[in-house]
Amino acid sequence: MSAVQQSAPQSAEEPAGTHPQVVHRPAEDGPVLLTARAAIVMTVGGLIGVAVAVLTYLGDHGLAAAALAGLTAGGTSILGLNKVIGS
């Protein structure tokens, strides 16, 4: 949120040392990169992929195998979550 200061003319009743009133305006709506649904699907898919990668690495101690397992699980879960979570 941006704060915009409006300078109002000072009246005789208002002391000279007071601060101008701050008006809060909501940010203007512009184009969005991802919808909320897409962001949730991507985040949950990423978390699933990271969890699978960590568990694979702890079980096998192979970095390449863990990376491939995590990427596969993350991509597959994104496809599945996209169908499961309603639009």
C-alpha positions as CSV (number, residue, x, y, z in Angstrom):
1,M,0.0,0.0,0.0
2,S,1.3,3.4,-0.8
3,A,0.8,6.4,1.5
4,V,0.0,9.7,-0.2
5,Q,0.3,12.8,1.8
6,Q,-2.1,15.6,1.0
7,S,-1.2,19.0,2.1
8,A,-4.2,20.9,3.2
9,P,-4.1,24.6,3.8
10,Q,-3.6,25.3,7.5
11,S,-6.4,27.1,9.2
12,A,-6.1,29.5,12.1
13,E,-7.1,26.7,14.5
14,E,-4.4,24.2,13.4
15,P,-1.0,24.7,14.9
16,A,1.9,25.2,12.6
17,G,3.9,22.2,13.7
18,T,1.2,19.5,12.9
19,H,1.9,16.9,10.2
20,P,-0.3,16.7,7.1
21,Q,-2.9,14.0,7.1
22,V,-1.8,10.7,5.5
23,V,-4.3,9.0,3.2
24,H,-3.9,5.3,2.5
25,R,-5.0,4.2,-0.9
26,P,-5.1,0.6,-2.1
27,A,-2.7,-0.3,-4.9
28,E,-4.2,-0.2,-8.3
29,D,-5.1,-3.5,-9.8
30,G,-2.9,-4.4,-12.6
31,P,-2.1,-7.6,-14.6
32,V,-1.2,-10.5,-12.3
33,L,1.4,-13.1,-13.1
34,L,-0.4,-16.0,-11.5
35,T,-3.8,-16.4,-10.2
36,A,-4.3,-17.5,-6.5
37,R,-5.2,-21.0,-7.6
38,A,-2.1,-21.3,-9.8
39,A,0.1,-20.0,-7.0
40,I,-1.3,-22.6,-4.5
41,V,-0.9,-25.5,-7.0
42,M,2.7,-24.5,-7.8
43,T,3.6,-24.0,-4.1
44,V,2.1,-27.3,-2.9
45,G,3.7,-29.1,-5.9
46,G,7.1,-27.5,-5.1
47,L,6.8,-28.5,-1.5
48,I,6.0,-32.1,-2.5
49,G,9.0,-32.2,-4.8
50,V,11.3,-30.8,-2.2
51,A,10.0,-33.4,0.4
52,V,10.6,-36.3,-2.0
53,A,14.0,-35.0,-2.9
54,V,15.1,-34.7,0.7
55,L,13.7,-38.1,1.6
56,T,15.4,-39.7,-1.5
57,Y,18.7,-38.1,-0.6
58,L,18.5,-39.3,3.0
59,G,17.8,-42.8,1.9
60,D,20.2,-43.1,-1.1
61,H,22.8,-40.3,-0.6
62,G,22.8,-39.7,-4.3
63,L,22.3,-36.1,-5.3
64,A,21.4,-36.8,-8.9
65,A,18.9,-39.4,-7.9
66,A,17.3,-37.1,-5.3
67,A,17.1,-34.2,-7.8
68,L,15.5,-36.4,-10.5
69,A,13.0,-37.9,-8.0
70,G,12.1,-34.5,-6.6
71,L,11.6,-32.9,-10.0
72,T,9.5,-35.9,-11.2
73,A,7.3,-35.9,-8.0
74,G,6.9,-32.1,-8.2
75,G,5.9,-32.0,-11.8
76,T,3.5,-35.0,-11.5
77,S,1.9,-33.5,-8.4
78,I,1.4,-30.2,-10.1
79,L,-0.4,-32.0,-12.9
80,G,-2.5,-33.9,-10.4
81,L,-3.3,-31.0,-8.2
82,N,-4.3,-28.9,-11.2
83,K,-7.1,-31.5,-11.9
84,V,-8.0,-32.0,-8.2
85,I,-8.3,-28.4,-7.1
86,G,-11.4,-26.8,-8.7
87,S,-11.3,-23.7,-10.7
